[in-house]
Amino acid sequence: NAPQPLALIVDDEVFNQKIVEVALRKCGFKCQLASDGSDAVQLVTKENRRFDVIIIDQLMKVMNGTVATANIRLHEMQQGLSPTPIICLTGNNTPEDKDSYFLAGMNGVLGKPVKVRNLGKSLLAYIEANRASQLQRQLQLSSKSNQGMVVEYRAVEDLVVFQPVPLGDKDREAYTASASKITVVLADDSAQSSLRGALEETGINVVIASGAEEVMAAVKESRPPKAVSMVLLSEALPGAASCKQVATQIRQHEMMHGLEPVRILAFVDATPDQTNQEHFFASGMDGIIQRPVNADTIAHSIIAYVQEMQKLRAFRFRELALHKGDLIVEYRRLSDILVFDTQRARANADARKQCGE
């Protein structure tokens, strides 16, 4: 038998705590209660507790849900831990509100007043889907060819290798128009001159950084219309900070300020094994580029990747505006929005059995 899933319920209203707790216990969850975001951070970062899901209220007296989430995500990235699903419990359900919760590192939104009928089943189904995706992702990490630019843009599932073919004249014109809107921070001494030339030739704006401090300065000073779209880091950066530490610092800055994440990729000299690839992704990076870098295709790979991210970002916002289900979860970061509500709850046979159906 599978172990009972453990949920942490964080809310400063006892009534809300009990409603969620009763609904989850009926479906076989074990529950722990906390009354503030600071308590949740203490449990995860100081006591090293691990939960199958965290349901956290947004508005609390000491530390709100988004700040608590950002602290938990920082701890997970620093320790190389897989991210715990975090669901925001809130009465603020505009598309802009939902988007801000996801940007803070949350995985979903549970609207108030809480409709408990399918909550337990929905969370069980979500946890199972998340675990299955993690396993699939591990298989892909061990089998995916790392020739080219390998990026992970759905967080727990799809790895994509961008290996664009040479472009025709019309395609090149379209890419050049797109490239002028892309700014890349380049921190790689070994390939700086050749890469800079290849990127600028297509119209991409390039900012050169010689170490961690200059990378962070470029990200923090980023402003439209030349906001930073991507950071390319050498695996061995000058100075004390590693590329993984820099990636984590960037993610912390973004989550604390509710910013759309930039794409972060690392140049590596050899294909990392599965464990090391996991460490790259766990630190907050989106992908790796194996040396030697193909200067003829790297710029077009970057443009194609950024364009794909922009499309998925627009899709996500439309979905957030469209769906108003009981529980909305986004477990592929930029692509798929799953809506669990009374009509569309995806509960498997075990979940139904646990809930007495």
C-alpha positions as CSV (number, residue, x, y, z in Angstrom):
1,N,0.0,0.0,0.0
2,A,1.2,3.5,-0.8
3,P,2.0,5.7,2.2
4,Q,-0.5,8.3,3.2
5,P,0.2,11.6,1.6
6,L,1.1,14.4,4.0
7,A,-0.4,17.9,3.6
8,L,0.6,21.1,5.4
9,I,-2.3,23.5,5.7
10,V,-1.3,27.1,6.5
11,D,-4.0,29.6,7.4
12,D,-4.5,32.0,10.2
13,E,-8.2,31.3,10.3
14,V,-9.0,28.1,12.3
15,F,-12.3,27.7,10.4
16,N,-10.5,27.6,7.0
17,Q,-7.9,25.2,8.4
18,K,-10.6,22.8,9.6
19,I,-12.6,22.8,6.4
20,V,-9.6,21.8,4.3
21,E,-8.3,19.4,6.9
22,V,-11.6,17.5,7.1
23,A,-11.9,17.3,3.3
24,L,-8.3,15.9,3.0
25,R,-8.5,13.4,5.9
26,K,-11.6,11.9,4.3
27,C,-9.5,11.0,1.3
28,G,-6.6,9.5,3.3
29,F,-4.3,12.5,3.8
30,K,-2.4,13.1,7.0
31,C,-2.5,16.8,7.9
32,Q,-0.3,19.2,9.8
33,L,-1.6,22.7,10.6
34,A,0.3,26.0,10.7
35,S,-1.1,29.5,11.3
36,D,1.4,31.7,9.4
37,G,3.7,31.6,6.5
38,S,6.7,32.0,8.8
39,D,5.7,28.7,10.5
40,A,5.7,26.9,7.1
41,V,9.1,28.3,6.3
42,Q,10.4,27.2,9.7
43,L,9.1,23.6,9.2
44,V,10.6,23.3,5.7
45,T,13.9,25.1,6.0
46,K,14.9,24.7,9.7
47,E,13.3,21.4,10.6
48,N,13.7,19.9,7.1
49,R,10.2,18.6,6.9
50,R,9.0,17.3,3.5
51,F,5.3,17.4,2.5
52,D,3.5,16.0,-0.4
53,V,1.5,19.2,-0.8
54,I,1.4,22.6,1.0
55,I,-1.9,24.6,0.9
56,I,-1.2,28.1,2.1
57,D,-3.3,31.2,2.6
58,Q,-2.1,34.3,0.8
59,L,-3.0,37.0,3.4
60,M,-1.6,36.3,6.9
61,K,-0.3,38.6,9.6
62,V,3.4,37.9,9.8
63,M,4.4,36.4,6.4
64,N,2.1,36.0,3.5
65,G,1.8,33.0,1.2
66,T,3.9,34.3,-1.7
67,V,6.8,35.4,0.5
68,A,6.7,32.0,2.3
69,T,6.7,30.2,-1.0
70,A,9.7,32.2,-2.3
71,N,11.6,31.2,0.9
72,I,10.7,27.6,0.5
73,R,11.7,27.5,-3.2
74,L,15.0,29.1,-2.3
75,H,15.7,26.5,0.3
76,E,14.8,23.7,-2.2
77,M,17.1,25.1,-4.9
78,Q,20.0,25.6,-2.4
79,Q,19.6,22.0,-1.2
80,G,18.9,20.4,-4.6
81,L,15.5,19.2,-3.6
82,S,12.6,18.5,-5.8
83,P,9.9,21.3,-5.5
84,T,7.0,20.6,-3.2
85,P,3.6,21.3,-4.8
86,I,2.3,24.5,-3.2
87,I,-1.3,25.6,-3.6
88,C,-2.4,29.2,-2.8
89,L,-5.6,29.5,-0.8
90,T,-7.1,32.9,-1.6
91,G,-10.2,34.9,-2.4
92,N,-8.3,37.0,-4.9
93,N,-8.9,35.2,-8.2
94,T,-8.3,37.6,-11.0
95,P,-6.0,36.5,-13.8
96,E,-3.4,39.0,-12.6
97,D,-3.6,37.6,-9.0
98,K,-3.3,34.0,-10.2
99,D,-0.3,35.0,-12.4
100,S,1.4,36.6,-9.4
101,Y,1.1,33.4,-7.4
102,F,2.7,31.3,-10.1
103,L,5.5,33.9,-10.5
104,A,6.2,33.5,-6.7
105,G,6.8,29.8,-7.2
106,M,3.3,28.4,-6.4
107,N,1.8,25.6,-8.4
108,G,-1.9,26.3,-8.1
109,V,-4.8,28.3,-6.8
110,L,-7.6,27.2,-4.5
111,G,-10.4,29.8,-4.4
112,K,-12.3,30.9,-1.3
113,P,-14.9,30.0,-0.2
114,V,-13.5,26.5,-0.4
115,K,-15.6,24.0,-2.2
116,V,-14.6,20.8,-0.5
117,R,-16.6,18.2,-2.4
118,N,-13.8,17.1,-4.8
119,L,-10.8,18.8,-3.1
120,G,-9.3,15.6,-1.7
121,K,-9.7,13.6,-4.9
122,S,-8.3,16.5,-7.0
123,L,-5.2,16.8,-4.8
124,L,-4.6,13.1,-4.9
125,A,-4.9,13.1,-8.7
126,Y,-2.6,16.1,-8.9
127,I,0.0,14.5,-6.6
128,E,0.0,11.3,-8.6
129,A,0.3,13.2,-11.9
130,N,3.2,15.2,-10.5
131,R,5.0,12.1,-9.3
132,A,4.5,10.3,-12.7
133,S,5.8,13.3,-14.5
134,Q,8.9,13.4,-12.3
135,L,9.6,9.8,-13.1
136,Q,9.2,10.4,-16.8
137,R,11.5,13.4,-16.6
138,Q,14.2,11.3,-14.9
139,L,14.0,8.8,-17.7
140,Q,14.3,11.5,-20.3
141,L,17.3,13.0,-18.5
142,S,19.1,9.7,-18.7
143,S,18.2,9.0,-22.3
144,K,18.0,12.5,-24.0
145,S,20.8,13.3,-26.4
146,N,22.5,16.4,-25.2
147,Q,23.8,17.6,-28.5
148,G,22.7,21.1,-29.0
149,M,20.7,23.2,-26.5
150,V,18.8,21.1,-24.0
151,V,16.1,23.0,-22.2
152,E,13.5,22.1,-19.6
153,Y,10.5,24.4,-20.1
154,R,7.7,22.5,-18.5
155,A,9.4,22.0,-15.2
156,V,8.5,18.4,-14.5
157,E,8.0,16.8,-17.8
158,D,9.3,17.7,-21.3
159,L,12.9,18.1,-22.2
160,V,13.4,19.8,-25.6
161,V,16.5,19.8,-27.7
162,F,16.7,22.8,-30.0
163,Q,18.7,21.8,-33.1
164,P,17.4,24.2,-35.8
165,V,18.2,23.6,-39.5
166,P,19.8,26.4,-41.6
167,L,17.3,29.1,-42.3
168,G,16.0,30.3,-45.7
169,D,16.0,34.1,-46.5
170,K,12.3,34.6,-45.4
171,D,12.9,32.7,-42.1
172,R,16.1,34.7,-41.5
173,E,14.2,38.0,-41.9
174,A,11.6,37.0,-39.4
175,Y,14.2,35.8,-37.0
176,T,16.1,39.0,-37.3
177,A,13.0,41.0,-36.5
178,S,12.4,38.9,-33.4
179,A,16.0,39.0,-32.4
180,S,16.1,42.7,-31.9
181,K,13.6,42.3,-29.0
182,I,15.9,39.7,-27.2
183,T,18.7,40.7,-24.8
184,V,21.1,38.1,-23.6
185,V,23.6,38.4,-20.7
186,L,26.7,36.4,-21.7
187,A,29.1,35.3,-18.9
188,D,31.5,32.9,-20.6
189,D,35.1,34.0,-21.1
190,S,36.2,31.0,-23.2
191,A,33.7,31.7,-25.9
192,Q,32.8,35.3,-25.4
193,S,34.1,36.8,-28.6
194,S,32.8,34.1,-31.0
195,L,29.4,33.9,-29.3
196,R,28.9,37.6,-29.1
197,G,29.6,38.0,-32.8
198,A,27.2,35.1,-33.7
199,L,24.4,36.5,-31.5
200,E,24.8,40.1,-32.6
201,E,24.9,39.1,-36.2
202,T,21.3,38.0,-36.0
203,G,20.3,41.2,-34.1
204,I,20.3,39.9,-30.6
205,N,21.3,42.4,-27.9
206,V,24.3,41.2,-25.9
207,V,25.4,42.3,-22.4
208,I,28.8,41.0,-21.4
209,A,29.3,40.1,-17.7
210,S,32.6,38.9,-16.2
211,G,31.3,37.3,-13.1
212,A,28.4,36.8,-10.7
213,E,28.1,40.4,-9.5
214,E,27.8,41.7,-13.1
215,V,25.3,39.1,-14.0
216,M,23.1,40.0,-11.1
217,A,23.5,43.7,-11.8
218,A,22.4,43.2,-15.4
219,V,19.3,41.2,-14.3
220,K,18.3,43.7,-11.6
221,E,18.7,46.6,-13.9
222,S,16.7,44.9,-16.7
223,R,14.0,47.2,-18.2
224,P,11.8,47.1,-21.3
225,P,12.2,47.4,-24.2
226,K,15.6,45.7,-23.7
227,A,14.7,43.6,-20.7
228,V,16.9,40.5,-20.3
229,S,15.4,37.5,-21.9
230,M,18.2,35.0,-21.2
231,V,21.4,34.5,-19.2
232,L,24.1,32.3,-20.6
233,L,26.6,31.2,-17.8
234,S,29.9,29.4,-18.0
235,E,29.9,26.3,-15.8
236,A,33.1,27.8,-14.2
237,L,32.4,31.4,-13.5
238,P,35.2,33.8,-12.3
239,G,35.0,34.4,-8.5
240,A,33.6,32.4,-5.6
241,A,30.0,31.9,-6.8
242,S,29.2,28.9,-9.0
243,C,26.8,29.1,-12.0
244,K,24.3,27.2,-9.9
245,Q,24.5,29.7,-7.1
246,V,24.0,32.6,-9.5
247,A,20.9,30.8,-11.0
248,T,19.5,30.4,-7.5
249,Q,20.1,34.1,-6.7
250,I,18.4,35.2,-9.9
251,R,15.3,33.0,-9.1
252,Q,15.2,34.4,-5.6
253,H,15.2,38.0,-6.9
254,E,12.4,37.1,-9.4
255,M,10.2,35.4,-6.9
256,M,10.6,38.1,-4.3
257,H,9.6,40.8,-6.8
258,G,7.0,38.8,-8.7
259,L,9.0,39.0,-12.0
260,E,8.6,36.8,-15.0
261,P,11.6,34.4,-15.0
262,V,14.4,34.9,-17.5
263,R,15.8,31.8,-19.2
264,I,19.1,30.6,-17.6
265,L,21.4,28.2,-19.4
266,A,24.9,26.9,-18.6
267,F,27.7,26.0,-21.0
268,V,29.2,22.7,-20.0
269,D,32.4,20.9,-21.3
270,A,30.9,17.4,-21.1
271,T,27.5,15.9,-21.0
272,P,26.5,15.8,-17.3
273,D,25.3,12.5,-15.9
274,Q,21.6,12.3,-14.7
275,T,22.4,13.4,-11.2
276,N,24.4,16.4,-12.2
277,Q,21.7,17.4,-14.7
278,E,19.2,17.3,-11.9
279,H,21.4,19.6,-9.9
280,F,21.5,22.1,-12.7
281,F,17.7,22.1,-13.0
282,A,17.2,22.1,-9.2
283,S,19.3,25.3,-8.9
284,G,16.8,27.2,-11.1
285,M,18.4,26.7,-14.5
286,D,16.4,26.0,-17.6
287,G,18.9,24.1,-19.6
288,I,22.5,23.3,-20.7
289,I,24.5,23.9,-23.8
290,Q,27.3,21.4,-24.4
291,R,30.6,22.7,-25.8
292,P,31.9,23.1,-28.5
293,V,29.1,25.6,-29.2
294,N,27.8,25.6,-32.8
295,A,28.1,29.3,-33.7
296,D,26.1,28.8,-36.8
297,T,22.9,27.6,-35.0
298,I,23.1,28.9,-31.4
299,A,21.5,32.3,-32.1
300,H,18.6,30.7,-34.0
301,S,18.2,28.1,-31.1
302,I,17.9,31.0,-28.6
303,I,15.4,32.9,-30.8
304,A,13.3,29.8,-31.3
305,Y,13.3,29.1,-27.5
306,V,12.4,32.6,-26.5
307,Q,9.6,32.7,-29.0
308,E,8.2,29.4,-27.7
309,M,8.3,30.8,-24.1
310,Q,6.4,33.9,-25.2
311,K,3.7,31.8,-26.9
312,L,3.4,29.7,-23.8
313,R,3.3,32.7,-21.5
314,A,0.4,34.2,-23.6
315,F,-1.4,30.8,-23.5
316,R,-1.0,30.5,-19.8
317,F,-2.5,34.0,-19.1
318,R,-5.5,33.2,-21.4
319,E,-6.1,30.0,-19.5
320,L,-6.0,31.7,-16.1
321,A,-8.6,34.2,-17.3
322,L,-10.8,31.4,-18.8
323,H,-10.9,28.9,-16.0
324,K,-12.6,29.5,-12.6
325,G,-12.6,26.0,-11.2
326,D,-12.3,25.0,-7.6
327,L,-8.6,24.1,-7.9
328,I,-6.3,25.3,-10.7
329,V,-2.9,23.7,-10.8
330,E,0.0,24.4,-13.2
331,Y,2.6,21.7,-12.9
332,R,4.4,22.3,-16.2
333,R,5.3,25.9,-15.4
334,L,4.6,27.6,-18.7
335,S,2.4,25.2,-20.7
336,D,-0.4,23.1,-19.4
337,I,-3.0,24.4,-17.0
338,L,-5.0,21.6,-15.4
339,V,-8.3,22.5,-13.9
340,F,-9.7,20.3,-11.2
341,D,-13.4,21.1,-10.5
342,T,-16.6,19.2,-9.8
343,Q,-17.0,18.3,-13.5
344,R,-13.4,17.7,-14.4
345,A,-11.7,16.2,-11.4
346,R,-9.2,13.6,-12.6
347,A,-9.2,11.1,-9.8
348,N,-7.9,7.6,-10.3
349,A,-9.4,4.4,-9.0
350,D,-7.4,4.4,-5.8
351,A,-8.5,8.0,-5.0
352,R,-12.1,7.1,-5.5
353,K,-11.7,4.0,-3.3
354,Q,-10.0,6.0,-0.6
355,C,-12.9,8.5,-0.6
356,G,-15.4,5.8,-0.2
357,E,-17.0,5.9,-3.6
